[in-house]
């Protein structure tokens, strides 16, 4: 297996590359803005290519030159920038995916694993939201609440078409909220979990005025990487879209409780109530991960304590600013 990761030096790409390296692979990391800070420990064990998924011809050349057999497609424009620049959002989120699929078709790539999101679903209401949080499975209809979600719906639809029409194996992995080293610096407001962790590490007072009781499925980036590697290798699939999460909801106050075990002197004040995103979108949910357990043999490796502990260790090992 020879794997190409688009967005390979980003938060999820770095974690996935590290896991592949630990399994004896040398992945190719494609990114249009190469920043090696998240892969400093494995920089000599990967091939980094500066490139853009919007350049279809160049992408095909990379796939062919490196004898790529599998692609992990992670490159995307985050929700805030997507809303600010819809044209670029659609270009990267839809045209970019089309270019990846065309490269896979032209070069006989065996499988494309696509990192999707609960943004595919959009606002979560009724029994799947507060207060019941009935776990939400893959059959939930698409109802994106922002342009980022629209691009996820389009990309999944394109991928399923290429699988049926051209035989390109396309596996979509949908994630809830993700936390991991580097997300705070790169994703800003979407990285509240990371902000709480990094503020506590740096000795800054943490003050979140509201939302401490809001439950939400929050998955550590280590489990993102774990699920991707499983999806690259899984055989005998009878479905191609999987929810990946923890299967349970946690609160900001749960984060604070765990952080105080690592930093007893930390000053963390989390206000009560719901909706810590303050109306951005009601995507708080808990994922039903039964199909991923059954077909990918996926089970979360990181509970909240292990996830936060690994986050802290990784930041220190890589020398990342907090």
C-alpha positions as CSV (number, residue, x, y, z in Angstrom):
1,X,0.0,0.0,0.0
2,X,1.2,3.5,-0.9
3,X,-1.0,6.2,0.6
4,X,-1.4,9.9,-0.4
5,X,-3.0,12.2,2.1
6,X,-4.4,15.5,0.9
7,X,-4.2,18.2,3.5
8,X,-1.5,15.9,4.8
9,X,0.3,18.4,7.1
10,X,-2.9,19.5,8.8
11,X,-4.2,18.4,12.2
12,X,-5.9,15.2,11.0
13,X,-3.4,14.5,8.3
14,X,-0.4,14.7,10.7
15,X,-2.0,12.2,13.1
16,X,-2.9,9.8,10.3
17,X,0.6,10.1,8.8
18,X,2.1,9.4,12.2
19,X,0.0,6.2,12.6
20,X,0.9,5.0,9.1
21,X,4.6,5.6,9.7
22,X,4.3,3.5,12.9
23,X,2.9,0.7,10.8
24,X,5.9,0.8,8.5
25,X,4.5,2.9,5.7
26,X,6.0,6.1,4.1
27,X,2.9,8.2,3.2
28,X,2.9,11.1,0.7
29,X,1.6,14.3,2.2
30,X,0.1,16.8,-0.2
31,X,-0.6,20.3,1.0
32,X,-0.8,23.7,-0.6
33,X,0.7,25.5,2.4
34,X,3.3,23.2,3.8
35,X,3.8,23.7,7.6
36,X,5.9,20.9,9.1
37,X,5.2,21.9,12.7
38,X,2.7,19.0,13.3
39,X,4.9,16.4,11.7
40,X,8.3,17.5,13.0
41,X,8.9,14.1,14.7
42,X,8.3,12.2,11.4
43,X,9.4,14.6,8.8
44,X,12.2,12.3,7.6
45,X,9.8,9.4,7.3
46,X,7.2,10.9,4.9
47,X,7.3,12.5,1.5
48,X,5.9,16.0,1.5
49,X,4.7,17.5,-1.8
50,X,3.6,21.1,-2.2
51,X,0.5,21.0,-4.4
52,X,-3.1,22.0,-4.8
53,X,-6.1,19.7,-5.3
54,X,-7.5,22.4,-7.6
55,X,-4.8,21.5,-10.2
56,X,-6.1,18.2,-11.5
57,X,-3.3,17.5,-13.9
58,X,-0.6,18.1,-11.3
59,X,-2.5,15.9,-8.8
60,X,-2.6,13.0,-11.3
61,X,1.1,13.4,-11.9
62,X,1.8,13.1,-8.1
63,X,-0.4,10.0,-7.9
64,X,1.3,8.4,-10.8
65,X,4.8,9.4,-9.9
66,X,4.5,7.9,-6.4
67,X,2.6,4.8,-7.4
68,X,-0.2,5.7,-5.1
69,X,-2.7,2.9,-4.3
70,X,-4.8,4.6,-1.7
71,X,-5.9,8.2,-1.1
72,X,-7.0,9.8,2.1
73,X,-8.8,13.0,1.1
74,X,-8.8,15.5,4.0
75,X,-8.1,18.8,2.3
76,X,-11.0,21.3,2.9
77,X,-11.8,24.9,3.5
78,X,-13.1,25.4,7.1
79,X,-16.6,26.8,7.8
80,X,-15.7,30.4,8.6
81,X,-13.5,30.9,5.5
82,X,-16.1,29.0,3.5
83,X,-18.9,31.4,4.4
84,X,-16.6,34.4,3.7
85,X,-15.7,33.0,0.2
86,X,-18.3,30.7,-1.2
87,X,-16.6,30.4,-4.6
88,X,-13.4,29.2,-3.1
89,X,-15.4,26.9,-0.7
90,X,-17.1,25.2,-3.6
91,X,-13.9,25.0,-5.6
92,X,-12.0,23.3,-2.9
93,X,-14.8,21.3,-1.3
94,X,-16.4,20.1,-4.6
95,X,-14.1,20.6,-7.5
96,X,-11.1,19.5,-5.4
97,X,-13.0,16.2,-4.5
98,X,-13.8,15.7,-8.2
99,X,-10.1,16.1,-9.1
100,X,-9.2,13.5,-6.4
101,X,-11.7,11.1,-7.8
102,X,-10.6,11.6,-11.4
103,X,-7.0,11.0,-10.3
104,X,-8.0,7.9,-8.6
105,X,-9.9,6.7,-11.7
106,X,-7.1,7.6,-14.1
107,X,-4.4,5.9,-12.0
108,X,-6.3,2.9,-10.8
109,X,-6.2,3.8,-7.2
110,X,-7.9,1.1,-5.2
111,X,-9.7,3.2,-2.5
112,X,-10.4,6.8,-1.5
113,X,-11.2,7.5,2.1
114,X,-12.9,10.8,2.6
115,X,-13.1,12.6,5.9
116,X,-16.7,14.0,6.1
117,X,-18.5,15.6,9.0
118,X,-21.6,15.9,11.0
119,X,-21.9,19.2,9.0
120,X,-23.5,16.8,6.4
121,X,-26.4,16.5,8.8
122,X,-26.5,20.2,9.9
123,X,-28.8,21.2,12.7
124,X,-29.7,18.4,15.0
125,X,-33.2,18.6,16.5
126,X,-35.8,16.4,18.2
127,X,-34.9,13.1,19.9
128,X,-31.3,13.3,18.7
129,X,-30.7,16.6,20.4
130,X,-31.1,17.9,24.0
131,X,-32.1,16.4,26.3
132,X,-32.4,12.9,25.0
133,X,-29.4,12.6,22.6
134,X,-30.6,9.4,21.0
135,X,-27.5,8.2,19.1
136,X,-27.7,9.3,15.5
137,X,-26.9,6.8,12.7
138,X,-25.8,7.1,9.1
139,X,-29.4,7.1,7.7
140,X,-30.1,10.5,9.1
141,X,-31.0,12.8,6.2
142,X,-28.7,15.5,5.0
143,X,-29.7,19.0,6.1
144,X,-26.6,21.2,6.1
145,X,-26.7,24.4,8.0
146,X,-23.7,26.1,6.3
147,X,-21.7,26.0,3.1
148,X,-19.1,23.7,4.6
149,X,-21.8,21.1,5.1
150,X,-23.1,21.6,1.6
151,X,-19.6,20.7,0.2
152,X,-19.6,17.6,2.4
153,X,-23.0,16.5,0.9
154,X,-21.7,17.2,-2.6
155,X,-18.5,15.3,-2.1
156,X,-20.1,12.3,-0.6
157,X,-22.6,12.2,-3.5
158,X,-19.7,12.5,-6.0
159,X,-17.8,9.7,-4.3
160,X,-20.7,7.4,-4.2
161,X,-21.3,8.0,-7.9
162,X,-17.7,7.3,-8.8
163,X,-17.9,4.1,-6.8
164,X,-21.0,2.9,-8.6
165,X,-20.1,4.2,-12.0
166,X,-16.4,3.7,-12.2
167,X,-15.6,1.2,-9.4
168,X,-13.5,3.6,-7.4
169,X,-13.9,2.4,-3.8
170,X,-15.1,5.4,-1.9
171,X,-15.4,5.3,1.9
172,X,-16.9,8.3,3.7
173,X,-16.1,8.7,7.4
174,X,-18.3,11.3,9.2
175,X,-16.9,12.8,12.4
176,X,-18.5,14.9,15.1
177,X,-16.4,17.5,16.9
178,X,-12.7,16.8,16.7
179,X,-10.0,18.0,19.2
180,X,-6.3,17.6,18.7
181,X,-2.9,19.5,18.8
182,X,-2.7,22.3,16.3
183,X,-6.5,22.7,15.8
184,X,-6.6,25.8,18.1
185,X,-4.0,27.6,16.1
186,X,-5.5,26.7,12.7
187,X,-9.2,26.5,13.2
188,X,-9.9,29.2,15.8
189,X,-13.5,29.4,17.0
190,X,-14.1,25.8,16.0
191,X,-11.4,24.6,18.5
192,X,-12.9,25.5,21.8
193,X,-11.9,22.1,23.3
194,X,-8.3,22.8,22.3
195,X,-8.5,26.4,23.7
196,X,-9.5,25.1,27.1
197,X,-6.7,22.5,27.1
198,X,-4.0,24.9,25.9
199,X,-5.0,27.7,28.2
200,X,-4.8,25.3,31.2
201,X,-1.4,24.2,29.9
202,X,-0.1,27.8,29.6
203,X,-1.4,28.8,33.0
204,X,-4.0,31.2,31.6
205,X,-7.3,31.5,33.3
206,X,-10.1,29.7,31.4
207,X,-13.5,31.5,31.4
208,X,-16.3,30.2,29.3
209,X,-19.5,32.1,30.2
210,X,-22.1,29.5,29.1
211,X,-22.6,26.0,27.8
212,X,-20.9,23.9,30.5
213,X,-23.8,21.5,30.5
214,X,-24.1,21.0,26.8
215,X,-23.5,17.4,25.8
216,X,-21.7,16.6,22.6
217,X,-19.7,13.8,20.9
218,X,-16.1,14.9,20.9
219,X,-13.5,12.6,19.3
220,X,-9.8,12.9,19.7
221,X,-7.6,13.1,16.6
222,X,-5.9,9.9,17.5
223,X,-9.2,8.1,16.9
224,X,-9.6,10.0,13.6
225,X,-6.3,8.5,12.5
226,X,-7.2,5.1,13.8
227,X,-10.5,5.0,11.9
228,X,-8.9,6.2,8.6
229,X,-6.3,3.4,8.8
230,X,-9.0,0.9,9.4
231,X,-11.0,2.2,6.5
232,X,-8.0,2.0,4.2
233,X,-7.6,-1.7,5.0
234,X,-11.2,-3.0,5.6
235,X,-12.5,-5.7,3.3
236,X,-16.0,-7.1,2.7
237,X,-17.8,-3.8,3.1
238,X,-21.5,-3.8,2.6
239,X,-21.9,-0.1,3.2
240,X,-19.6,2.8,2.5
241,X,-20.5,5.6,4.9
242,X,-19.6,5.4,8.6
243,X,-20.1,7.5,11.7
244,X,-16.9,7.8,13.7
245,X,-17.0,9.1,17.2
246,X,-17.0,8.0,20.8
247,X,-20.7,7.0,21.0
248,X,-21.2,9.2,24.1
249,X,-21.7,12.8,25.0
250,X,-19.3,14.9,27.1
251,X,-19.6,18.4,28.4
252,X,-17.2,21.3,28.8
253,X,-17.3,20.7,32.5
254,X,-16.2,17.1,31.9
255,X,-13.1,18.6,30.1
256,X,-12.5,20.9,33.1
257,X,-12.7,18.0,35.5
258,X,-10.1,16.0,33.6
259,X,-7.8,19.0,33.1
260,X,-7.8,19.7,36.8
261,X,-6.2,16.2,37.3
262,X,-3.3,17.2,35.1
263,X,-3.1,20.8,36.3
264,X,-4.5,21.1,39.9
265,X,-3.8,24.8,40.1
266,X,-5.6,25.6,36.8
267,X,-8.3,28.3,37.0
268,X,-11.2,27.0,34.9
269,X,-14.6,28.6,35.1
270,X,-17.2,27.1,32.9
271,X,-20.7,28.7,33.0
272,X,-23.8,26.6,33.1
273,X,-26.4,26.0,30.4
274,X,-26.4,24.9,26.8
275,X,-25.1,26.0,23.4
276,X,-21.5,27.0,24.0
277,X,-21.3,27.9,20.3
278,X,-23.9,30.6,21.0
279,X,-26.2,30.0,18.1
280,X,-23.7,29.2,15.4
281,X,-25.5,25.9,14.7
282,X,-27.2,23.3,16.7
283,X,-25.0,20.3,15.7
284,X,-24.5,18.9,19.2
285,X,-25.1,15.2,19.0
286,X,-24.0,11.7,19.9
287,X,-23.0,9.4,17.0
288,X,-24.2,5.8,16.7
289,X,-20.9,4.0,15.8
290,X,-22.4,0.5,15.5
291,X,-21.7,0.1,11.8
292,X,-18.1,1.2,12.2
293,X,-17.7,-1.3,15.0
294,X,-19.2,-4.1,12.8
295,X,-17.6,-3.5,9.5
296,X,-14.4,-1.6,10.3
297,X,-13.7,-3.1,13.7
298,X,-13.5,0.4,15.0
299,X,-13.7,1.1,18.7
300,X,-12.6,4.3,20.3
301,X,-9.1,4.1,21.8
302,X,-9.2,7.5,23.5
303,X,-11.5,8.3,26.4
304,X,-11.5,11.9,27.6
305,X,-8.6,11.4,30.0
306,X,-6.4,9.6,27.5
307,X,-7.2,12.0,24.7
308,X,-6.3,15.1,26.8
309,X,-3.2,13.4,28.1
310,X,-2.0,12.6,24.6
311,X,-2.9,16.1,23.5
312,X,-0.7,17.6,26.2
313,X,2.2,15.2,25.5
314,X,2.1,15.8,21.8
315,X,2.1,19.6,22.2
316,X,5.2,19.3,24.5
317,X,7.0,16.8,22.2
318,X,6.5,18.9,19.1
319,X,7.3,22.1,20.9
320,X,4.0,23.7,19.8
321,X,3.1,27.2,21.2
322,X,0.1,27.3,23.6
